[in-house]
């Protein structure tokens, strides 16, 4: 529900920014501004950008490293992962930073697990657990298909009007 509240805050702000281009409905003696599909799409785009950092409480840099590097292999040794990060990043990092900051945070949020190496117990193997965020895939599906987005909005709006049970006039 917290995520939905964040999304609705984005939607309200975007709709208000386009106040003079949006229709109003009158219910009883109150007027309400109506968001349109463009507003919802823009709110989804913004929400898509902040979804993972908001959901996990993790900085964007760590999540980008996870998605661009860590989850691309089934398992990593610390030195191997450090070398790969330094190969693709402008800012070089130490293996201590990778272990203490990156991997520890990813373990805290359930994205990575650590196991002893079966062949050499002195080493740890880090395995990614999250391959794809289901919620992000669903948001992306709505963003990529305006037809789905419009039909969902229309369906929700009709249900809302039915639940109101009062005469509604458009302005």
C-alpha positions in Angstrom: 0.0 0.0 0.0 2.9 2.4 0.7 4.0 1.9 -2.9 0.6 2.7 -4.2 0.5 5.9 -2.1 3.8 7.0 -3.7 2.4 6.3 -7.1 -0.8 8.3 -6.4 1.2 11.2 -5.1 3.1 11.3 -8.5 -0.2 11.0 -10.3 -1.8 13.9 -8.4 1.2 16.1 -8.9 1.3 15.5 -12.6 -2.4 16.1 -13.0 -2.3 19.3 -11.1 0.6 20.5 -13.3 -1.8 20.2 -16.2 -4.8 21.6 -14.3 -6.1 23.8 -17.2 -5.9 20.9 -19.8 -7.9 18.4 -17.7 -11.6 17.8 -17.4 -13.5 18.1 -14.2 -16.4 16.1 -12.9 -19.0 17.4 -10.5 -20.4 15.1 -7.9 -23.0 16.8 -5.8 -21.6 20.2 -5.1 -18.0 19.2 -5.3 -15.7 19.4 -8.4 -12.9 16.9 -9.0 -10.1 17.1 -11.6 -9.7 14.0 -13.7 -6.4 12.4 -14.6 -6.0 11.1 -18.1 -3.9 8.3 -19.6 -1.0 10.7 -20.3 -0.9 11.6 -16.6 -0.9 7.9 -15.5 1.8 7.0 -18.0 4.0 9.9 -16.8 3.5 8.9 -13.2 4.3 5.3 -14.0 7.5 6.4 -15.8 8.6 8.4 -12.7 7.6 5.6 -10.4 9.5 3.1 -12.5 12.7 5.1 -12.0 12.4 5.2 -8.1 10.6 1.9 -7.5 13.6 -0.3 -6.6 15.4 2.3 -4.5 12.2 3.0 -2.6 11.2 -0.7 -2.2 14.7 -1.8 -1.0 15.9 1.3 0.7 19.2 0.8 -1.2 21.1 3.4 -3.2 20.8 3.3 -6.9 24.5 2.6 -7.5 24.3 -0.7 -5.7 21.2 -1.8 -7.5 22.7 -0.9 -10.9 25.8 -3.0 -10.1 23.5 -5.9 -9.1 21.4 -5.8 -12.3 24.2 -5.0 -14.7 26.9 -7.4 -13.3 26.0 -9.6 -10.3 22.9 -11.3 -11.6 24.5 -12.1 -15.0 26.3 -15.1 -13.6 25.1 -18.0 -11.4 27.9 -17.5 -8.8 30.8 -15.2 -8.1 34.0 -15.3 -6.1 34.9 -12.0 -4.4 38.0 -11.4 -6.4 36.3 -12.2 -9.7 33.4 -9.9 -9.0 35.7 -7.1 -7.9 37.7 -7.4 -11.1 34.5 -7.4 -13.2 33.2 -4.3 -11.5 36.5 -2.5 -11.9 36.5 -3.5 -15.6 33.2 -1.7 -16.3 33.2 1.1 -13.8 34.9 4.4 -14.0 35.4 4.5 -10.2 37.6 1.6 -9.1 36.6 -0.2 -5.9 38.4 -2.6 -3.5 37.4 -6.1 -2.7 36.7 -4.9 0.9 34.2 -2.4 -0.5 32.6 -5.1 -2.7 32.3 -7.5 0.3 31.4 -5.0 3.1 29.2 -2.6 1.2 27.9 -4.1 -2.0 27.5 -7.8 -1.1 26.5 -7.1 2.5 23.7 -4.8 1.4 22.6 -7.2 -1.3 22.5 -10.0 1.3 20.5 -7.7 3.7 17.8 -7.1 1.1 17.7 -10.7 0.0 19.2 -10.3 -3.5 22.4 -12.4 -2.8 23.3 -15.4 -0.7 26.7 -16.5 0.4 27.9 -20.1 0.6 31.2 -21.8 1.3 32.9 -23.0 -1.9 32.5 -26.8 -2.2 36.0 -27.3 -3.5 37.9 -24.8 -1.3 36.2 -24.0 2.0 38.4 -21.0 2.6 36.5 -19.1 -0.1 33.0 -17.9 -0.3 30.7 -18.1 -3.3 28.1 -15.3 -3.8 24.9 -16.3 -5.7 22.3 -13.9 -7.0 18.7 -14.7 -5.9 16.6 -12.2 -7.7 16.6 -12.5 -11.4 13.7 -10.2 -12.3 11.4 -7.9 -10.3 7.9 -9.0 -11.1 6.4 -5.6 -10.2 8.8 -3.8 -12.5 7.9 -6.2 -15.3 4.3 -5.4 -14.8 4.9 -1.6 -14.8 7.0 -2.0 -17.9 4.1 -4.0 -19.6 1.7 -1.1 -18.9 4.3 1.5 -20.2 5.0 -0.5 -23.4 1.3 -1.0 -24.2 -0.9 2.1 -24.3 -3.9 -0.1 -25.2 -3.6 -2.2 -21.9 -3.1 1.0 -19.9 -6.1 2.7 -21.5 -8.4 -0.3 -21.0 -7.4 -0.7 -17.3 -8.0 3.0 -16.7 -11.4 3.0 -18.4 -12.4 -0.1 -16.5 -11.4 1.4 -13.1 -13.0 4.7 -13.9 -16.3 3.0 -14.8 -16.3 1.0 -11.5 -15.6 4.1 -9.5 -18.5 6.0 -11.1 -20.8 3.0 -10.4 -19.7 3.0 -6.7 -20.3 6.7 -6.3 -24.0 6.2 -7.0 -24.7 9.9 -7.5 -25.3 12.0 -10.6 -22.1 13.0 -12.3 -21.7 15.9 -14.6 -18.7 16.8 -16.7 -17.1 20.2 -17.1 
